[in-house]
Every structure is written in structure tokens, then in C-alpha cells.
Amino acid sequence: MSRRGNGNSRRLSRKETERVRLANLRQQLEYCYQRSEFFKNRFDQVGFRPDDIRTWEDFRRLPVLMTKDDERTGRDESLAGFGHPFGMHLCVPPGSIVVSKTTSGTTGTPTFSYSFTRRDIQRWNRLFARAFRGLVQLKRGDRLLCCFPLSGGGGSSGGLMTGVFTYIGALTIDIGAEAPAQKVFDFARLTRPNVLVASPSLAEILVLKYQEMAGRDIKELGFVKLLLSGEPGIAIPAVKRRMEDVFGAKWYDFLAANGEGFSASCGTEQYHGLHEVAPEWSICIEDLVDPVTRKPVEVGDGAVGEAVLTSLGREGAPYIKYASGDVYRVFTRQCECGFAGPGYTKKLLGRVGDMLLVGNTRVFATEVREVVASFMPRVTGGMRIVLRGPLPEVEPPLRVKVERGVEVQGEALDTLRAELVHAMRTRLGVVAEFELMEPYSLERALLKTPLFERR
């Protein structure tokens, strides 16, 4: 594909960004229509040709064209018919794919959503570097201890993030989440990294293990920045404050789900969400739909909806109108950090599959966790929502297991339980009951600690 608008989005006005985005969009639609039977058939089914999209409003009126189930079906069909797992939406010969990484597979069999050509790798590095340079202030000479699973998805250090850090000029020290904690600490002492790259769950495990093994605080390892992503946490003030205090470091989040929506958080004391840095090359939160009806949601300050992904300038396995399953709240106002990019800011509320309907009240599991975490240190932050049937319907009361704080005992347990029930009712409108567990008795995972326990 030829490339338009190679300028850094931070130097484009909002009007110019929209002009370049539309040009890139029209080119991508034509490319996918000509290169992929899957997309050609989908376009024909809904009755449009790429030339019909002349304005942004024309594009927004199109329905969702692809879902996760379509991607899984396409993976199976391409494997059976053509001997590769990249999916029926592949737009290049399989031999042109030079890197292919899977999703985490937490909701089913993994799909190879990060299947990139050489140009796609260049796109990934260039656009993600905008976020890490402009928002996280990563630079040449930084040393990053990468502890995402080496066998994991697109966010793993053994996958695609290492390429971005190398593109910036930073040193990456790959060890992976699979390594024993003692080996992680030995690597840190030998190489003296100033940035930790991991999931929040793994970072919490490392805090506990270091105290257990060394008898001292983990902040003595000298990290000044935490790149912790892959699950909720940073948006909860109590969790963010505790993690930054125990490490003595600033926590940044980052995201490019399925290789789209390139974004990172800024360094403000209060978390304001993820800044999108490349809206002219990747459509994410500016195309929202209702997560139940899939009808378009008007995008304005405070809007909530499921993000629909569309790739721009992507060759290998691009997405067009792909229902991501991620629900965001969008902010269009300028952040206090002063970041000059034309993209909007977003806060991830949760996955569509994590949405609960408790009686007549819609709530996300991450919102329940935020209520629980607000009671730290009277709780550790560890919790599970106990399910007795399939989502989303939950018969009240909502049952939640919560780890008590180390110092909370005796009558204080009854007080804590009553206050948790009251907070759930007043803040989320949900009737709940709580089972208080021993501190750190609920298992932590290396990548994503589950929020649900199914019975």
C-alpha cells in the first residue's frame, strides 16, 4: 500500500488529522475490497463499495462487519483450506507475514491477531514510539526489564514490544513472566534497569516475593518508571498510589489492542486515561457502538461505548469495522498534561463479556474492583466475583470474595463488610454480599488475575 500523511500526528491540527484520516480510510477500504474475499463479501452483503465512503459520516453509518467470532471462524477456515491460521481476512500471501503473535486467549482459543508484514512492523514501531516518546518520555539509554510472558500475545516482550523499544534506542532486557522471581531479581541487580515492563498482577507478585526473599522493599532495585498494562489497575486511585509508593516509581499504562488504537497514559498525578497518538492511522474510540445493540454512539466528551477498530495503512491482516469487545469512556477535552496530539483520551471500563446485569443495573467487573480497592489498606485489593450462572444476568445479591487487610480482625470485619455493602449500593446501585478472605489467599496470575470465580 502507498502511504499518505506520514507526518507526526502531534504536528497536525484536528482538521488536518481528519482530512488525512479520511484519505487513508478510503485507500484502506479499496485495498481490502480488492485483496480479501472476506471483506469483499462483507462489503457486498451490506450493499456498499469503497467509493461510496466520501465523508466520515458515511463511514460511521456502516454496521459492524467483523467480530471476534468471525475472526475465530476465519482462523479455522484458513487453517483447514489454506494451511495457515492468519484468518480469511488476510490481504497478502501467507509468505509475506514475517511476525505473527496471538492474543492472550483468555476468552477462548487464541487468534493470530498480530500478523504483520515488514511494513506492518514498521507501522507498529513508528506509531507506538509516538506514545512512548511523547507521553512516557522513554529515550535512548533507558534500560527496560521486560517481564511479559515470552510466549504471550502482542504485548509480550518476546513479541512486539521489544521492537518498539529498540526503535526508540532503549535497551531491552527480556526475561519473561515465566522466570522464577529470584532470577528476575538477579537480572535487575546485574543490569540495573530503570523501567519495569509487566502486568500489574506480576508487579504485585514481585513486590511480595522481594519482601519474602530479601526482607526489604523492592524500591531498592531502582526502577523510576513502571510500564504496567494488560489489565485494570492504574485507573483505581488506591491501587495506583500503592504501586507507585512500593516501587518508588511512576506508573504508566499503554495499549494497542489487536495492533490498533495506539495509546499511553501521561505522567499526571491523577490518572486521566490513555491518550491516542495516531488517529489518522488507526480508528478506535472515534467509532463507538452500543455494546448490546451495536448501534452507533455519538462520540463526545464522556461518551461510553464499544470501540470498533479499523486499520489504516496496514497490509497483512487489517481490520475493518471490527467490534473489539472493549468498552471505553471517551474524553475530548484537553488533558492537563498539555499533550498536543489531536487524538482523544480514553478510559477502559471493561470487556463486553465482563458486563453484569444485576437485577436491572448494568455494571462492569472493573467497577466492582474499584469500589473494593477504595477500602485499601483495610483490604489487600484481591477479590473475585462469584458467578453461579452465565453472564450477563446475575440474580441479586452479587456475591464477592474480598481479601481483608492484615490488620483487620474481630469486630472490624463486620464493620468492613457492612461498609462494602453500603458502598456498592450507593456508588453502583447494586445489592451485594461479601465473603472476607485471608490476606493474599486468592491466587495471583502472571499476566491477568481473573476477576470471576465460577461455580
N, C-alpha and C positions, 0 to 999 in steps of 0.2 A: 504494500500500500504506500502511496505517496503521503507526505506529511505536510500538514498546514499548521500555521501558528506555533512555531517552535519556541516562541518567546516564553520566558518565565512568567507564570500567571500573576506573580506579585507585581509585575510591572504593567499589567493590563487593567484598564478601567472595567467596571462592571459591564458597561455597554459593549466594550470591545471583547470581553470574555464571552458574552452571549453570542456575538457575531461569529467568533472563531468556533465556538461550540457547535453552532448550527451547521457551519460548513463541514466540520469534522463528522458530525452526525449524518449528514446526507451522504457523505463519502462512505462511511462505515455501513450504512444500510444497503447501498448499492453493492458494496463488496460482499456482504453476507448473502445477499439475494443471488448473486452470480456464483458464489463459491460453495454454498451449502444447500443440499436438498432439504434439510430440516427447516432452515429459515425460509427458503423459497415456498415450501408447503405451508408454513405458518402464515407468511405474508398473504399468500393466495387465499387461505381459509378465512382470514378476517377482511379480505377484499381491499388490499391496498398495494401499491407499488412504491418503491423508494422515492420516485419523482413526486409522489403525492404529498410528501412531507416538505412543506415550504416554510413553515413557521414553527416555533416552539410549541404553540398551542395545538397545531396539527399532531405533533408527536405525542403530547400528553393525552390526547383523546384516544390513542391506541390502547387496546387492552393488554393485560399481561400475556406474553407469548411463551414464556418458559418458566417452569417451576423446578424445585428440587426433584420431584418425582420424575419429571421429564428428563432431567439430567441422569438420574439413575437408570431409567429405561434406555436412554441413548447409550450409556456406557455398556449395558448388557448387549444391546443390538450391535454396536460396533465391534465388540469383542467376538460375538458369535459370527457376524458376517464378514468382518474385515481383519480380525486378529489383533485389534488394539482397543484399549479401554478409554480412549480420549473423548468418546461420545459422537453422536451423529451430527452435532453442530460444528464439528471440526471443519475448518475452511482451508486447510493446507494438506499436502500429502503427509502421512504419519512420519515419514523420514525427516520432515522439516522441524519436528518437535525435538528440541535439544535438552529441555528440562521439564520434568513432569512430577509434581508433588500433589499429594492428596489433601483433602480436607481432614479434619480431626476424626471424623467418623463417629462422633458422639451420639448422633441421631440415626445411625444405620451404617451400612457398608460404605466405606469411603468412596468418593468420586475424585477423579483426577482434574480438579478444578483449576489447578495452576499448571497448565500445559502450555509452554511458551516456546516460540521460535526465538532465534537470536535477536531479532528486532523487538520482540516482546520483552525479553530480558533487559534490553537497553531502556525500553519504556519504563519498566518496573523500577530499575535503579535510578533513572533520572527523576521520575516523579516522586518516589518515596524520599529521595535525597532532599527534595524541597522541604518536606516536613521535618526531617531530622536536622537539617542545617538551620532552617528558619525559625523553628519552634523549640527544639530540644537543644540547639546550639552545639551539636556534635561537630567535630572538626578533626583535621589531620593531627595525629599524635595521641588521640584518645585511645584507650585500651578497653575493650568490651569483653567481659566474661559471659559467653553465650550459653545459657542453660536451658534453652528449649529442647524438647526431645529431638535427637538427631534423626530419628526415623519418622518424625511427625509431619504436619502439613506445611502450608506455605509460610507460616510464621516461624518455622524451626530454623535454628542457626545452621543446621546441616542442609537446609533447603535454600531459601531465597534471601533471607535477611543478611547473611554473610556477604553476599554480592553487593548489597546496598552500602554496608559499612565500608567495604573495600573501595567502592566507587567514591566515597567521601574521603578516603585516605586514612581511615582509622584501622587499628589493629584489632582483629577478632581472635579471641581465644576460645575455640569450640571445645566444650566438654560434655554438654548434653545433660538433660534431666535424669538420664538413666544411670549416671555415675554415682557411686556412693558419696555421701556427704563429706566424708573425710578427704576424698580425692578432690572434690570441689574446693575445699578449704586449702588444700596443699597447692593447687593450681593458683589460687588467689594470692597466697603468700609468695609464690615463686615469680609470678608475672606482674603483680601489683596493678590490677585493672582499676580504673576509676568509674566504670559503668557496669552494672549488673543487668543482664537481659534474661528475663524469665517470666513465668506466670506468677500472679500474686500468691497462689497456693504454694508453689515451690519456694518462693521467698519466705513465706511464713514457716515452712518446714525447716529451711536453713537457719532461721532465727532460733528455733527451738533446739535444733541439733548442735548449733555452735555453743549455746549456753550449756547444753548437756555434756559436750565433749571437751570444751575448753574452759568452761566455768566463767566465761567473760562475755561481754557484749559484742555482737557481730560488727558494730560500727568500727572496731579497731582494724578491720580489713581495709578501710579507707575508701569505700565507694562514695562518690559525690552525686551520682545520678542513678536512678532506677528506671529502667525501661521494662515495666511490668504490664503485660497485656494478655489477652486471650480469655478473660472472664471478668465479671463485675468486681468492683472494689474501690477504685480510685474515686468514684462518684459519691461514696459514702464518707462524709467528713471524718467520722471517728476512725474508720479503717485507714484512710489516707494519713491522718495525723499520727496514728500509732506506727504505721510502717515507716514514715519519714523519721520519726523520733528514734526508733530502734536501730535504723541504719545510719542515721545522721546524714541523710541524702534526700534530694528532691526526686519525687515520683512523677514520671511522665507516662502517658498512655499513647498507643499508636494502633492504627487499624487500616487494612486494605482488604476487606473480605472478598474472597474469590478473585483477588487481584484488581479490585475496583474501590473507589471512594477513598483515595489516598489521604490520610489524615493523621494528626498527632495533637496532643494537648500542649498547652503553653505552660509557662512557669509561674503563673499567678498563685498566690497563697490559696485562694478558693478555686476549686475545680469548676471550670465553665464549659467543659465539653471538649470535643475533638474538632479542630479546625480543618476543613477540607482545603487542600492546597492546589488541586488541579481540576477544577470543574470543567475546563474546556477540553479535557482529555478523558474524563470519566464521570458518568452520570450516576448519582447515588441518591442523596437525600432531597434533591430538587425534583424527584419523580416519586411522590408518595401515593400509596393507596390505603384504603381502609383494610386492616388485616383480616376482616371477616368477609366483607362484601367484595373486596378488590376494586372498589370504585375510586376514582381519583380524589385525592385530598388536596385542597388548596394550600400551597406552601407559603406560609407567612410566619412571623415571629410567634413561637410557641406551638406550632402545628405538630401533630402526632400522627404517625402512620408507618406502614411497612415500606422500606426502601426498595425501589425497583431499579436494578442495575442495568446499565447499558455501556458497553465498552466503546471507546473512541480511539482509533489508531492501533487496534490490537489485531494481530494476524491469525494466530493459531486456533484458539478455541474461544472466540469472543462471546459476549452475552448481549442479547437484545431484549429489553423488557423482561428481565429475569426477576421474579419475586424472591427476594433474598431471604425472607423469613426473619429479618431483623427489624424491630420496631424502634424508631427514634423519636425524640423530641427535637425540633429544629429551632435554631435561633438565628435571625437575620441581622440583628443589631451588632455593631462593632464591639469586640471584646476589649476589656480594659488593658490588655497586654499591648494593644496597638498593632497587632499583626495586620499587615497591609494587603493581604490576599483578598481576592474577590469572592472566595468561597464562603459558605455558611458554616456555622458551628452546630454540632450535633451531640446529643447525649443518648447513648444506647439504653433503652428501657428494658429490653429483653427479647427473647425469641418468641415468635408466634406460638410455637409449641409449648412455651413455658407460661402461657397466659392461663389464668384461672378464672372461672366464673363461680364465685362463692355466693350461692343464692342468686341475687340479681346484680351483684357487684363484680366488675371486671378488675382484676389486679394481676400484676406480674410478680413472679417469684423474687426478682431482684428488689422490688418494693418492700416485700416482707423482710428480706435480709437487711434492708436499710433501716427499718424500724427496729429490728433486733440489735443491729450494730450500734444504734444510738444509745444503748444501755451499757456500752463498754466503759470501764473495765468490770462492771458487775456481771457481764457475760464475756466470754472469750471471743465471740463473733462466729463460732462454729454453730451450724444449725442444719436441720433437714425438715422439709415439708413432707408429712406422711400422707401418702395417697392410698386410697382403698378402691379406686376405680380409675377408669380412663379420663384423661383431660379432655375438655376444659372444665366440665361440670364437677363441682365439689359440694357435697351436702354439708351445710354448716353444722357444727363449728369446724373451722380449718385447724387441723392438728399439726403442731410444730414442736420438734425437739430442739432444745437450745442448751448449749453448754453453759453452766453457771461459771462465774468468776471464781478464782481460787479462794478469795476471802469471804465469799458469800455462803453462809451456813445458817442452820437453825431457823429462827423466825424470819430472818431476812429472805429466805427462799420463798415463803408465802407472799411477802411484800413484793418481791421482784416479779413473781408470777402474776399477781393482780395488776401491777403496773404495765406489764407486757400486754395483757388482755385489754386494758383501758387504752393503751397507745394504738393497738390495732383497730379498735372500734372508732376512735376519734380521728386518726390520721388516714386510715384506708377504708373505713366504713365496713370492716369485716369482723364477724364474730369468730374468735379463735380460742383454742385451749392449748396450754403449753406443758410439755414434759421437760423438766430440768434435768440435764445430764451432768455427769462428772466432767471437770475441765479436760479438754483435749481427748475425750473418749471417742469422738466421731472421726472417722478416717479422713485424712487429707490426701488429695491426689497430686501427682507431679505436674499435671497440666491444668485440668479443670476439676475442682472439687464439686461433686454433684450437690444440687440444692433439693433434690427429691429423694425420698425413700418410698419404694412401692411395696405394698403388702397385698 
